[in-house]
Amino acid sequence: MSEETLLEFPCQFPIKAMGKNNDTIEITIIEIVSRHAPEKHNHKVKLKPSKDGNYVSITVTIEATSKPQLDAIYQDLTDHPEVLYAL
């Protein structure tokens, strides 16, 4: 049984996660995403600190291959205590 999605795989897909701006948040988010999308050479990473610099938004664009892959990435991100939001 296939799950319905509007996406056509494979496709470029941006994953955004936010957390407190510290020394480990970027590495943590990239490691979580890389567990499910191991082609690191295809990843594009963009950081954007909040106005006061207390938080950071990290967008990792990957070559997504399936909806279950994306679901697993979002589940791992939201389960991690350093990640406040994942979009």
N, CA, C and O atoms as a CHARMM CRD file, in Angstrom:
* protein
*
  348
    1    1 MET  N      0.84500  -1.18200   0.00000 PROA 1      0.00000
    2    1 MET  CA     0.00000   0.00000   0.00000 PROA 1      0.00000
    3    1 MET  C      0.88900   1.24400   0.00000 PROA 1      0.00000
    4    1 MET  O      1.73900   1.38400   0.88000 PROA 1      0.00000
    5    2 SER  N      0.72000   2.12000  -0.93400 PROA 2      0.00000
    6    2 SER  CA     1.55300   3.31900  -0.98300 PROA 2      0.00000
    7    2 SER  C      0.84300   4.47900  -0.28800 PROA 2      0.00000
    8    2 SER  O     -0.37900   4.61500  -0.32500 PROA 2      0.00000
    9    3 GLU  N      1.66700   5.30200   0.34300 PROA 3      0.00000
   10    3 GLU  CA     1.12200   6.47700   1.01100 PROA 3      0.00000
   11    3 GLU  C      1.01500   7.60600   0.00100 PROA 3      0.00000
   12    3 GLU  O      1.89600   7.78600  -0.84000 PROA 3      0.00000
   13    4 GLU  N     -0.06300   8.36100   0.08800 PROA 4      0.00000
   14    4 GLU  CA    -0.25700   9.46700  -0.84500 PROA 4      0.00000
   15    4 GLU  C      0.60100  10.65900  -0.44500 PROA 4      0.00000
   16    4 GLU  O      0.74300  10.97900   0.73500 PROA 4      0.00000
   17    5 THR  N      1.16000  11.29900  -1.44300 PROA 5      0.00000
   18    5 THR  CA     1.93600  12.50700  -1.24000 PROA 5      0.00000
   19    5 THR  C      1.89600  13.30900  -2.53000 PROA 5      0.00000
   20    5 THR  O      1.73600  12.75100  -3.61600 PROA 5      0.00000
   21    6 LEU  N      2.04100  14.60200  -2.40400 PROA 6      0.00000
   22    6 LEU  CA     2.06400  15.46400  -3.58500 PROA 6      0.00000
   23    6 LEU  C      3.46600  15.56300  -4.17900 PROA 6      0.00000
   24    6 LEU  O      3.65700  16.12800  -5.25600 PROA 6      0.00000
   25    7 LEU  N      4.43500  15.01200  -3.47000 PROA 7      0.00000
   26    7 LEU  CA     5.81800  15.07900  -3.93100 PROA 7      0.00000
   27    7 LEU  C      6.11000  13.95300  -4.90500 PROA 7      0.00000
   28    7 LEU  O      5.53600  12.86800  -4.81900 PROA 7      0.00000
   29    8 GLU  N      7.02000  14.23400  -5.83700 PROA 8      0.00000
   30    8 GLU  CA     7.53800  13.20200  -6.72000 PROA 8      0.00000
   31    8 GLU  C      8.97100  12.93700  -6.29100 PROA 8      0.00000
   32    8 GLU  O      9.79400  13.85200  -6.24900 PROA 8      0.00000
   33    9 PHE  N      9.26600  11.69000  -5.97500 PROA 9      0.00000
   34    9 PHE  CA    10.59600  11.32300  -5.50000 PROA 9      0.00000
   35    9 PHE  C     11.40000  10.71100  -6.62700 PROA 9      0.00000
   36    9 PHE  O     10.84200  10.04800  -7.50100 PROA 9      0.00000
   37   10 PRO  N     12.71000  10.92800  -6.61400 PROA 10     0.00000
   38   10 PRO  CA    13.47700  11.76600  -5.69700 PROA 10     0.00000
   39   10 PRO  C     13.27100  13.24300  -6.00800 PROA 10     0.00000
   40   10 PRO  O     12.92500  13.62500  -7.12500 PROA 10     0.00000
   41   11 CYS  N     13.49600  14.06500  -4.97200 PROA 11     0.00000
   42   11 CYS  CA    13.36200  15.51400  -5.13600 PROA 11     0.00000
   43   11 CYS  C     14.21300  16.23200  -4.10000 PROA 11     0.00000
   44   11 CYS  O     14.57100  15.66500  -3.06800 PROA 11     0.00000
   45   12 GLN  N     14.53000  17.48000  -4.39100 PROA 12     0.00000
   46   12 GLN  CA    15.22800  18.32400  -3.42900 PROA 12     0.00000
   47   12 GLN  C     14.20500  18.75400  -2.38200 PROA 12     0.00000
   48   12 GLN  O     13.12700  19.23500  -2.73100 PROA 12     0.00000
   49   13 PHE  N     14.53100  18.58700  -1.11300 PROA 13     0.00000
   50   13 PHE  CA    13.56700  18.88300  -0.06000 PROA 13     0.00000
   51   13 PHE  C     14.26500  19.58400   1.10700 PROA 13     0.00000
   52   13 PHE  O     15.20900  19.03700   1.67900 PROA 13     0.00000
   53   14 PRO  N     13.80700  20.80000   1.46800 PROA 14     0.00000
   54   14 PRO  CA    14.41600  21.51800   2.58900 PROA 14     0.00000
   55   14 PRO  C     13.80300  21.07900   3.92200 PROA 14     0.00000
   56   14 PRO  O     12.58200  21.03300   4.07400 PROA 14     0.00000
   57   15 ILE  N     14.66200  20.76100   4.87000 PROA 15     0.00000
   58   15 ILE  CA    14.23400  20.39700   6.21600 PROA 15     0.00000
   59   15 ILE  C     14.75600  21.48200   7.14100 PROA 15     0.00000
   60   15 ILE  O     15.96000  21.73500   7.19500 PROA 15     0.00000
   61   16 LYS  N     13.85300  22.12000   7.86600 PROA 16     0.00000
   62   16 LYS  CA    14.23600  23.21200   8.74700 PROA 16     0.00000
   63   16 LYS  C     14.01800  22.78600  10.19200 PROA 16     0.00000
   64   16 LYS  O     12.97100  22.24400  10.54600 PROA 16     0.00000
   65   17 ALA  N     15.02800  23.04300  11.01700 PROA 17     0.00000
   66   17 ALA  CA    14.92700  22.76000  12.44900 PROA 17     0.00000
   67   17 ALA  C     15.47200  23.95400  13.21500 PROA 17     0.00000
   68   17 ALA  O     16.37900  24.64500  12.75200 PROA 17     0.00000
   69   18 MET  N     14.90900  24.18400  14.38900 PROA 18     0.00000
   70   18 MET  CA    15.32200  25.31800  15.20900 PROA 18     0.00000
   71   18 MET  C     15.67800  24.85900  16.61100 PROA 18     0.00000
   72   18 MET  O     15.09200  23.92400  17.15600 PROA 18     0.00000
   73   19 GLY  N     16.65900  25.54900  17.17400 PROA 19     0.00000
   74   19 GLY  CA    17.07300  25.24500  18.53300 PROA 19     0.00000
   75   19 GLY  C     17.84800  26.40200  19.11500 PROA 19     0.00000
   76   19 GLY  O     18.06500  27.42000  18.45800 PROA 19     0.00000
   77   20 LYS  N     18.26800  26.23100  20.37000 PROA 20     0.00000
   78   20 LYS  CA    19.09800  27.26000  21.00700 PROA 20     0.00000
   79   20 LYS  C     20.42000  27.34300  20.26500 PROA 20     0.00000
   80   20 LYS  O     20.97400  26.32400  19.85400 PROA 20     0.00000
   81   21 ASN  N     20.92400  28.55600  20.09400 PROA 21     0.00000
   82   21 ASN  CA    22.17700  28.78000  19.38900 PROA 21     0.00000
   83   21 ASN  C     23.32900  28.39300  20.31400 PROA 21     0.00000
   84   21 ASN  O     23.71200  29.15200  21.20500 PROA 21     0.00000
   85   22 ASN  N     23.87500  27.19100  20.08300 PROA 22     0.00000
   86   22 ASN  CA    25.01500  26.73600  20.88400 PROA 22     0.00000
   87   22 ASN  C     26.01400  26.03500  19.96900 PROA 22     0.00000
   88   22 ASN  O     25.83100  25.98900  18.75200 PROA 22     0.00000
   89   23 ASP  N     27.06500  25.49400  20.56400 PROA 23     0.00000
   90   23 ASP  CA    28.14200  24.89200  19.77400 PROA 23     0.00000
   91   23 ASP  C     27.77000  23.56000  19.12500 PROA 23     0.00000
   92   23 ASP  O     28.46900  23.10200  18.22100 PROA 23     0.00000
   93   24 THR  N     26.68600  22.93300  19.56800 PROA 24     0.00000
   94   24 THR  CA    26.38700  21.58900  19.08700 PROA 24     0.00000
   95   24 THR  C     25.14000  21.47300  18.21100 PROA 24     0.00000
   96   24 THR  O     24.95500  20.44800  17.55500 PROA 24     0.00000
   97   25 ILE  N     24.29900  22.47200  18.18300 PROA 25     0.00000
   98   25 ILE  CA    23.00900  22.33300  17.50000 PROA 25     0.00000
   99   25 ILE  C     23.16400  22.03800  16.00900 PROA 25     0.00000
  100   25 ILE  O     22.45000  21.18600  15.48000 PROA 25     0.00000
  101   26 GLU  N     24.07200  22.71600  15.32500 PROA 26     0.00000
  102   26 GLU  CA    24.24800  22.47900  13.89000 PROA 26     0.00000
  103   26 GLU  C     24.70400  21.04000  13.63800 PROA 26     0.00000
  104   26 GLU  O     24.16300  20.36000  12.76600 PROA 26     0.00000
  105   27 ILE  N     25.68500  20.58200  14.38900 PROA 27     0.00000
  106   27 ILE  CA    26.19300  19.21500  14.23100 PROA 27     0.00000
  107   27 ILE  C     25.09700  18.20100  14.52900 PROA 27     0.00000
  108   27 ILE  O     24.94800  17.21400  13.80900 PROA 27     0.00000
  109   28 THR  N     24.33500  18.44100  15.58400 PROA 28     0.00000
  110   28 THR  CA    23.25200  17.52900  15.96900 PROA 28     0.00000
  111   28 THR  C     22.23800  17.37700  14.84300 PROA 28     0.00000
  112   28 THR  O     21.87300  16.25900  14.48000 PROA 28     0.00000
  113   29 ILE  N     21.78500  18.48600  14.29400 PROA 29     0.00000
  114   29 ILE  CA    20.77100  18.44500  13.24400 PROA 29     0.00000
  115   29 ILE  C     21.31200  17.77200  11.98200 PROA 29     0.00000
  116   29 ILE  O     20.62000  16.96100  11.36700 PROA 29     0.00000
  117   30 ILE  N     22.52100  18.09900  11.60100 PROA 30     0.00000
  118   30 ILE  CA    23.11300  17.48500  10.41200 PROA 30     0.00000
  119   30 ILE  C     23.28900  15.98200  10.61500 PROA 30     0.00000
  120   30 ILE  O     23.04400  15.20600   9.69100 PROA 30     0.00000
  121   31 GLU  N     23.70900  15.55800  11.80600 PROA 31     0.00000
  122   31 GLU  CA    23.87000  14.12700  12.08100 PROA 31     0.00000
  123   31 GLU  C     22.53400  13.39300  12.00400 PROA 31     0.00000
  124   31 GLU  O     22.46200  12.29500  11.45200 PROA 31     0.00000
  125   32 ILE  N     21.48300  13.98900  12.55100 PROA 32     0.00000
  126   32 ILE  CA    20.16000  13.35400  12.49600 PROA 32     0.00000
  127   32 ILE  C     19.70400  13.20700  11.04600 PROA 32     0.00000
  128   32 ILE  O     19.25900  12.13400  10.63900 PROA 32     0.00000
  129   33 VAL  N     19.81100  14.26600  10.28200 PROA 33     0.00000
  130   33 VAL  CA    19.38500  14.21100   8.88300 PROA 33     0.00000
  131   33 VAL  C     20.23900  13.20300   8.11100 PROA 33     0.00000
  132   33 VAL  O     19.71500  12.45500   7.28500 PROA 33     0.00000
  133   34 SER  N     21.52800  13.17700   8.37000 PROA 34     0.00000
  134   34 SER  CA    22.44300  12.29600   7.63600 PROA 34     0.00000
  135   34 SER  C     22.20400  10.81700   7.92200 PROA 34     0.00000
  136   34 SER  O     22.54300   9.97000   7.09600 PROA 34     0.00000
  137   35 ARG  N     21.63100  10.49400   9.07000 PROA 35     0.00000
  138   35 ARG  CA    21.28900   9.09600   9.36000 PROA 35     0.00000
  139   35 ARG  C     20.31500   8.54400   8.32800 PROA 35     0.00000
  140   35 ARG  O     20.36200   7.36600   7.97300 PROA 35     0.00000
  141   36 HSD  N     19.43800   9.41200   7.85600 PROA 36     0.00000
  142   36 HSD  CA    18.38300   8.99400   6.93700 PROA 36     0.00000
  143   36 HSD  C     18.66100   9.38100   5.48900 PROA 36     0.00000
  144   36 HSD  O     18.05000   8.83800   4.56900 PROA 36     0.00000
  145   37 ALA  N     19.57300  10.31000   5.29200 PROA 37     0.00000
  146   37 ALA  CA    19.96200  10.77100   3.94900 PROA 37     0.00000
  147   37 ALA  C     21.48900  10.83300   3.92300 PROA 37     0.00000
  148   37 ALA  O     22.07600  11.90800   4.04600 PROA 37     0.00000
  149   38 PRO  N     22.12500   9.67400   3.76200 PROA 38     0.00000
  150   38 PRO  CA    23.58300   9.61800   3.92300 PROA 38     0.00000
  151   38 PRO  C     24.41600  10.28400   2.82700 PROA 38     0.00000
  152   38 PRO  O     25.63500  10.38100   2.97100 PROA 38     0.00000
  153   39 GLU  N     23.80300  10.74000   1.74700 PROA 39     0.00000
  154   39 GLU  CA    24.55200  11.37500   0.66500 PROA 39     0.00000
  155   39 GLU  C     24.92100  12.81000   1.05500 PROA 39     0.00000
  156   39 GLU  O     24.38300  13.76400   0.49400 PROA 39     0.00000
  157   40 LYS  N     25.82900  12.95900   2.00800 PROA 40     0.00000
  158   40 LYS  CA    26.17400  14.27600   2.55900 PROA 40     0.00000
  159   40 LYS  C     26.67400  15.25500   1.50200 PROA 40     0.00000
  160   40 LYS  O     26.46700  16.46200   1.62800 PROA 40     0.00000
  161   41 HSD  N     27.32100  14.75100   0.47400 PROA 41     0.00000
  162   41 HSD  CA    27.85300  15.66700  -0.53700 PROA 41     0.00000
  163   41 HSD  C     26.73100  16.39400  -1.28700 PROA 41     0.00000
  164   41 HSD  O     26.97700  17.39900  -1.95300 PROA 41     0.00000
  165   42 ASN  N     25.50200  15.88500  -1.17700 PROA 42     0.00000
  166   42 ASN  CA    24.36000  16.53500  -1.83200 PROA 42     0.00000
  167   42 ASN  C     23.63200  17.51200  -0.90900 PROA 42     0.00000
  168   42 ASN  O     22.75100  18.24200  -1.36200 PROA 42     0.00000
  169   43 HSD  N     23.98100  17.53600   0.36000 PROA 43     0.00000
  170   43 HSD  CA    23.27900  18.39300   1.31900 PROA 43     0.00000
  171   43 HSD  C     23.71600  19.84500   1.17800 PROA 43     0.00000
  172   43 HSD  O     24.89400  20.14900   0.99200 PROA 43     0.00000
  173   44 LYS  N     22.74100  20.71900   1.27200 PROA 44     0.00000
  174   44 LYS  CA    23.02100  22.15700   1.34800 PROA 44     0.00000
  175   44 LYS  C     22.55200  22.59900   2.72500 PROA 44     0.00000
  176   44 LYS  O     21.42900  22.29400   3.12500 PROA 44     0.00000
  177   45 VAL  N     23.40200  23.31400   3.45100 PROA 45     0.00000
  178   45 VAL  CA    23.08000  23.72800   4.81100 PROA 45     0.00000
  179   45 VAL  C     23.07700  25.24600   4.88500 PROA 45     0.00000
  180   45 VAL  O     24.00100  25.90500   4.40900 PROA 45     0.00000
  181   46 LYS  N     22.01900  25.79500   5.49300 PROA 46     0.00000
  182   46 LYS  CA    21.91100  27.24700   5.66900 PROA 46     0.00000
  183   46 LYS  C     21.52600  27.52800   7.12000 PROA 46     0.00000
  184   46 LYS  O     20.58500  26.93500   7.64800 PROA 46     0.00000
  185   47 LEU  N     22.26400  28.43700   7.75600 PROA 47     0.00000
  186   47 LEU  CA    21.99200  28.83100   9.13700 PROA 47     0.00000
  187   47 LEU  C     21.46700  30.25100   9.17200 PROA 47     0.00000
  188   47 LEU  O     21.91100  31.11100   8.41100 PROA 47     0.00000
  189   48 LYS  N     20.51600  30.48900  10.06300 PROA 48     0.00000
  190   48 LYS  CA    19.99400  31.83600  10.23400 PROA 48     0.00000
  191   48 LYS  C     19.74100  32.05800  11.72400 PROA 48     0.00000
  192   48 LYS  O     18.81700  31.47600  12.29200 PROA 48     0.00000
  193   49 PRO  N     20.56100  32.89900  12.35700 PROA 49     0.00000
  194   49 PRO  CA    20.33900  33.17700  13.77900 PROA 49     0.00000
  195   49 PRO  C     19.12400  34.07900  13.98700 PROA 49     0.00000
  196   49 PRO  O     18.74600  34.84600  13.10200 PROA 49     0.00000
  197   50 SER  N     18.52600  33.97400  15.15900 PROA 50     0.00000
  198   50 SER  CA    17.40700  34.85200  15.49800 PROA 50     0.00000
  199   50 SER  C     17.92100  36.27100  15.69100 PROA 50     0.00000
  200   50 SER  O     19.13000  36.50100  15.73700 PROA 50     0.00000
  201   51 LYS  N     17.01200  37.20700  15.80200 PROA 51     0.00000
  202   51 LYS  CA    17.35800  38.62400  15.92800 PROA 51     0.00000
  203   51 LYS  C     18.34300  38.87800  17.07600 PROA 51     0.00000
  204   51 LYS  O     19.30000  39.63700  16.92300 PROA 51     0.00000
  205   52 ASP  N     18.10400  38.24500  18.20700 PROA 52     0.00000
  206   52 ASP  CA    18.98100  38.43300  19.36300 PROA 52     0.00000
  207   52 ASP  C     20.10500  37.41100  19.44000 PROA 52     0.00000
  208   52 ASP  O     20.95400  37.49000  20.32800 PROA 52     0.00000
  209   53 GLY  N     20.12100  36.45300  18.51900 PROA 53     0.00000
  210   53 GLY  CA    21.18800  35.45800  18.48300 PROA 53     0.00000
  211   53 GLY  C     21.03800  34.31800  19.46900 PROA 53     0.00000
  212   53 GLY  O     21.95000  33.50400  19.61100 PROA 53     0.00000
  213   54 ASN  N     19.89900  34.24200  20.15700 PROA 54     0.00000
  214   54 ASN  CA    19.71000  33.18000  21.14800 PROA 54     0.00000
  215   54 ASN  C     19.32800  31.85200  20.51100 PROA 54     0.00000
  216   54 ASN  O     19.59000  30.78900  21.07500 PROA 54     0.00000
  217   55 TYR  N     18.71400  31.91100  19.34600 PROA 55     0.00000
  218   55 TYR  CA    18.24300  30.71900  18.64600 PROA 55     0.00000
  219   55 TYR  C     18.79700  30.72100  17.23200 PROA 55     0.00000
  220   55 TYR  O     19.23500  31.75300  16.72300 PROA 55     0.00000
  221   56 VAL  N     18.77000  29.55700  16.60900 PROA 56     0.00000
  222   56 VAL  CA    19.24300  29.45000  15.23100 PROA 56     0.00000
  223   56 VAL  C     18.29900  28.51700  14.46900 PROA 56     0.00000
  224   56 VAL  O     17.81500  27.51500  14.99500 PROA 56     0.00000
  225   57 SER  N     18.06500  28.88300  13.23000 PROA 57     0.00000
  226   57 SER  CA    17.29600  28.05200  12.30900 PROA 57     0.00000
  227   57 SER  C     18.29600  27.43800  11.33800 PROA 57     0.00000
  228   57 SER  O     19.11900  28.13900  10.74800 PROA 57     0.00000
  229   58 ILE  N     18.21400  26.13100  11.18300 PROA 58     0.00000
  230   58 ILE  CA    19.12900  25.42500  10.29100 PROA 58     0.00000
  231   58 ILE  C     18.28800  24.71000   9.24100 PROA 58     0.00000
  232   58 ILE  O     17.41700  23.90400   9.57000 PROA 58     0.00000
  233   59 THR  N     18.55500  25.01100   7.98300 PROA 59     0.00000
  234   59 THR  CA    17.85600  24.35800   6.88500 PROA 59     0.00000
  235   59 THR  C     18.84600  23.44800   6.17000 PROA 59     0.00000
  236   59 THR  O     19.89600  23.89200   5.70500 PROA 59     0.00000
  237   60 VAL  N     18.49500  22.17400   6.09000 PROA 60     0.00000
  238   60 VAL  CA    19.31300  21.19900   5.37200 PROA 60     0.00000
  239   60 VAL  C     18.47500  20.71900   4.18700 PROA 60     0.00000
  240   60 VAL  O     17.42500  20.10100   4.36500 PROA 60     0.00000
  241   61 THR  N     18.94600  21.00600   2.99600 PROA 61     0.00000
  242   61 THR  CA    18.24300  20.55300   1.79600 PROA 61     0.00000
  243   61 THR  C     18.87900  19.24900   1.34900 PROA 61     0.00000
  244   61 THR  O     20.08800  19.16600   1.13500 PROA 61     0.00000
  245   62 ILE  N     18.02800  18.22400   1.21300 PROA 62     0.00000
  246   62 ILE  CA    18.50600  16.89300   0.85900 PROA 62     0.00000
  247   62 ILE  C     17.84800  16.42500  -0.43500 PROA 62     0.00000
  248   62 ILE  O     16.89900  17.03600  -0.92700 PROA 62     0.00000
  249   63 GLU  N     18.36400  15.35300  -0.96000 PROA 63     0.00000
  250   63 GLU  CA    17.71400  14.63600  -2.05700 PROA 63     0.00000
  251   63 GLU  C     16.82100  13.59500  -1.39000 PROA 63     0.00000
  252   63 GLU  O     17.28800  12.52200  -1.00900 PROA 63     0.00000
  253   64 ALA  N     15.54200  13.91400  -1.25100 PROA 64     0.00000
  254   64 ALA  CA    14.60300  13.01200  -0.59000 PROA 64     0.00000
  255   64 ALA  C     14.20300  11.89700  -1.54100 PROA 64     0.00000
  256   64 ALA  O     14.00000  12.11600  -2.73500 PROA 64     0.00000
  257   65 THR  N     14.09400  10.68700  -0.98200 PROA 65     0.00000
  258   65 THR  CA    13.77400   9.53100  -1.82200 PROA 65     0.00000
  259   65 THR  C     12.39500   8.94800  -1.54800 PROA 65     0.00000
  260   65 THR  O     11.86900   8.19600  -2.36900 PROA 65     0.00000
  261   66 SER  N     11.79200   9.28900  -0.38600 PROA 66     0.00000
  262   66 SER  CA    10.47100   8.73100  -0.08200 PROA 66     0.00000
  263   66 SER  C      9.82500   9.47300   1.08600 PROA 66     0.00000
  264   66 SER  O     10.49700  10.16000   1.85500 PROA 66     0.00000
  265   67 LYS  N      8.52000   9.32200   1.20000 PROA 67     0.00000
  266   67 LYS  CA     7.79800   9.91100   2.32500 PROA 67     0.00000
  267   67 LYS  C      8.20900   9.25500   3.64100 PROA 67     0.00000
  268   67 LYS  O      8.38200   9.96700   4.63000 PROA 67     0.00000
  269   68 PRO  N      8.37500   7.92500   3.70300 PROA 68     0.00000
  270   68 PRO  CA     8.84200   7.32400   4.96100 PROA 68     0.00000
  271   68 PRO  C     10.20700   7.86500   5.40300 PROA 68     0.00000
  272   68 PRO  O     10.45700   8.00200   6.60000 PROA 68     0.00000
  273   69 GLN  N     11.07900   8.17000   4.45700 PROA 69     0.00000
  274   69 GLN  CA    12.37300   8.76400   4.79200 PROA 69     0.00000
  275   69 GLN  C     12.16600  10.11600   5.47200 PROA 69     0.00000
  276   69 GLN  O     12.76700  10.38600   6.51200 PROA 69     0.00000
  277   70 LEU  N     11.32400  10.95800   4.89300 PROA 70     0.00000
  278   70 LEU  CA    11.06100  12.27900   5.47900 PROA 70     0.00000
  279   70 LEU  C     10.38300  12.14900   6.83800 PROA 70     0.00000
  280   70 LEU  O     10.71800  12.88000   7.76900 PROA 70     0.00000
  281   71 ASP  N      9.43900  11.22900   6.95800 PROA 71     0.00000
  282   71 ASP  CA     8.76000  11.01400   8.24600 PROA 71     0.00000
  283   71 ASP  C      9.76000  10.62000   9.33000 PROA 71     0.00000
  284   71 ASP  O      9.66900  11.09600  10.46100 PROA 71     0.00000
  285   72 ALA  N     10.71400   9.75200   8.99100 PROA 72     0.00000
  286   72 ALA  CA    11.71800   9.30200   9.95500 PROA 72     0.00000
  287   72 ALA  C     12.63400  10.45300  10.38200 PROA 72     0.00000
  288   72 ALA  O     12.98700  10.56400  11.55500 PROA 72     0.00000
  289   73 ILE  N     13.01300  11.29900   9.43700 PROA 73     0.00000
  290   73 ILE  CA    13.85700  12.45600   9.76600 PROA 73     0.00000
  291   73 ILE  C     13.11500  13.37600  10.73800 PROA 73     0.00000
  292   73 ILE  O     13.66600  13.77000  11.76600 PROA 73     0.00000
  293   74 TYR  N     11.86900  13.71700  10.41200 PROA 74     0.00000
  294   74 TYR  CA    11.10900  14.61500  11.28100 PROA 74     0.00000
  295   74 TYR  C     10.85800  14.00300  12.65400 PROA 74     0.00000
  296   74 TYR  O     10.87400  14.71800  13.65600 PROA 74     0.00000
  297   75 GLN  N     10.62700  12.69400  12.71700 PROA 75     0.00000
  298   75 GLN  CA    10.41700  12.04400  14.00700 PROA 75     0.00000
  299   75 GLN  C     11.67600  12.13700  14.87100 PROA 75     0.00000
  300   75 GLN  O     11.59700  12.47700  16.05100 PROA 75     0.00000
  301   76 ASP  N     12.84200  11.83400  14.28200 PROA 76     0.00000
  302   76 ASP  CA    14.09700  11.91600  15.03500 PROA 76     0.00000
  303   76 ASP  C     14.40500  13.34300  15.46600 PROA 76     0.00000
  304   76 ASP  O     14.88300  13.56800  16.57800 PROA 76     0.00000
  305   77 LEU  N     14.13400  14.30900  14.59200 PROA 77     0.00000
  306   77 LEU  CA    14.37800  15.71100  14.96200 PROA 77     0.00000
  307   77 LEU  C     13.49100  16.13200  16.12400 PROA 77     0.00000
  308   77 LEU  O     13.97500  16.72700  17.08700 PROA 77     0.00000
  309   78 THR  N     12.20500  15.83200  16.04700 PROA 78     0.00000
  310   78 THR  CA    11.28800  16.27100  17.11300 PROA 78     0.00000
  311   78 THR  C     11.52100  15.51500  18.41400 PROA 78     0.00000
  312   78 THR  O     11.17100  16.01400  19.48400 PROA 78     0.00000
  313   79 ASP  N     12.10400  14.32200  18.34500 PROA 79     0.00000
  314   79 ASP  CA    12.41400  13.55600  19.55300 PROA 79     0.00000
  315   79 ASP  C     13.66100  14.05500  20.27300 PROA 79     0.00000
  316   79 ASP  O     13.84200  13.77500  21.45700 PROA 79     0.00000
  317   80 HSD  N     14.51600  14.78600  19.57700 PROA 80     0.00000
  318   80 HSD  CA    15.78600  15.22200  20.17800 PROA 80     0.00000
  319   80 HSD  C     15.55600  16.42900  21.09400 PROA 80     0.00000
  320   80 HSD  O     14.87200  17.37600  20.70600 PROA 80     0.00000
  321   81 PRO  N     16.11900  16.40200  22.30000 PROA 81     0.00000
  322   81 PRO  CA    15.87900  17.49200  23.25500 PROA 81     0.00000
  323   81 PRO  C     16.44600  18.85900  22.84900 PROA 81     0.00000
  324   81 PRO  O     15.94900  19.88300  23.31700 PROA 81     0.00000
  325   82 GLU  N     17.46100  18.89900  21.99900 PROA 82     0.00000
  326   82 GLU  CA    18.03200  20.18400  21.57500 PROA 82     0.00000
  327   82 GLU  C     17.18600  20.86300  20.49700 PROA 82     0.00000
  328   82 GLU  O     17.28700  22.07500  20.30100 PROA 82     0.00000
  329   83 VAL  N     16.35800  20.09400  19.80300 PROA 83     0.00000
  330   83 VAL  CA    15.57000  20.63600  18.69600 PROA 83     0.00000
  331   83 VAL  C     14.23200  21.12100  19.24800 PROA 83     0.00000
  332   83 VAL  O     13.45900  20.34100  19.80300 PROA 83     0.00000
  333   84 LEU  N     13.97000  22.41300  19.08900 PROA 84     0.00000
  334   84 LEU  CA    12.72800  23.00700  19.58700 PROA 84     0.00000
  335   84 LEU  C     11.58500  22.85200  18.58900 PROA 84     0.00000
  336   84 LEU  O     10.44500  22.60100  18.98000 PROA 84     0.00000
  337   85 TYR  N     11.89000  23.00000  17.30400 PROA 85     0.00000
  338   85 TYR  CA    10.87600  22.88200  16.24800 PROA 85     0.00000
  339   85 TYR  C     11.50800  22.25100  15.01400 PROA 85     0.00000
  340   85 TYR  O     12.70000  22.42200  14.75900 PROA 85     0.00000
  341   86 ALA  N     10.71000  21.53100  14.26100 PROA 86     0.00000
  342   86 ALA  CA    11.14200  21.01100  12.96300 PROA 86     0.00000
  343   86 ALA  C     10.00800  21.26400  11.98500 PROA 86     0.00000
  344   86 ALA  O      8.85200  20.93200  12.24800 PROA 86     0.00000
  345   87 LEU  N     10.35700  21.85600  10.85600 PROA 87     0.00000
  346   87 LEU  CA     9.35900  22.19800   9.83000 PROA 87     0.00000
  347   87 LEU  C      9.72900  21.54800   8.51500 PROA 87     0.00000
  348   87 LEU  O      9.01700  21.71100   7.52400 PROA 87     0.00000
